[in-house]
């Protein structure tokens, strides 16, 4: 499955381009992949985690009054259905 991408143009100084080249060679990947990896690594260290998805899940579980026992029963039922399917 193809990963959607957006082409952008950025101006980088010579030293940054050299470091990007070095990372790409070290990681044995393209400069684009190295740049994505470096940005993701920096973002994990600096930016707060995106908790929006977990908060939405929590709201849904509260709305459904889904406690651990009910969730476990549902999980077991789904497993039985999967094993029974052709």
C-alpha positions in Angstrom: 0.0 0.0 0.0 1.4 3.3 -1.0 2.0 6.0 1.6 0.5 9.3 0.7 3.2 12.0 0.4 3.3 15.8 0.0 6.1 17.3 -2.1 7.5 20.4 -0.4 10.5 22.7 -1.0 12.7 23.7 1.9 16.0 25.7 1.9 18.7 24.0 4.0 22.2 25.2 4.7 25.2 23.3 3.3 26.1 21.7 6.7 22.5 20.5 7.3 22.5 18.9 3.8 25.8 17.2 4.5 24.4 15.8 7.8 21.3 14.6 6.0 23.4 12.9 3.4 25.5 11.3 6.2 22.3 10.1 8.0 20.9 8.7 4.8 24.1 6.8 4.2 24.4 5.6 7.8 20.8 4.4 7.8 21.1 3.0 4.2 18.0 4.9 3.0 17.0 7.9 0.9 17.4 11.5 2.1 13.6 11.8 2.2 13.3 8.8 4.5 16.2 10.0 6.6 14.6 13.4 7.0 11.2 11.8 7.9 13.0 9.6 10.5 14.9 12.5 12.0 11.8 14.7 12.2 9.8 11.9 13.9 12.5 11.2 16.4 12.8 14.9 17.3 9.0 15.2 17.5 8.7 12.3 19.9 11.3 14.0 22.2 9.9 17.5 22.1 6.2 17.4 21.3 3.5 16.2 23.7 2.0 12.9 22.7 -1.2 13.0 20.6 -3.8 11.7 23.1 -6.8 12.7 21.0 -7.4 9.1 19.8 -7.1 7.6 23.3 -9.4 10.3 24.7 -12.0 9.4 22.0 -11.7 5.7 22.9 -12.2 6.5 26.6 -15.3 8.6 25.8 -16.7 5.7 23.7 -16.0 3.2 26.5 -17.7 5.4 29.1 -20.7 6.0 26.8 -21.0 2.2 26.3 -20.4 1.6 30.0 -17.7 -0.8 28.9 -15.9 -2.2 32.0 -13.1 -4.8 31.9 -15.4 -7.8 32.4 -17.7 -6.7 29.6 -14.8 -6.0 27.3 -13.3 -9.4 28.1 -16.6 -11.2 27.4 -17.0 -9.3 24.1 -13.4 -10.2 23.2 -14.1 -13.9 23.9 -17.3 -13.8 21.8 -15.5 -12.3 18.9 -12.8 -14.9 19.1 -15.4 -17.7 19.1 -17.1 -16.1 16.0 -13.7 -15.9 14.2 -12.9 -19.6 14.9 -16.4 -20.6 13.8 -16.3 -18.7 10.5 -15.4 -20.8 7.4 
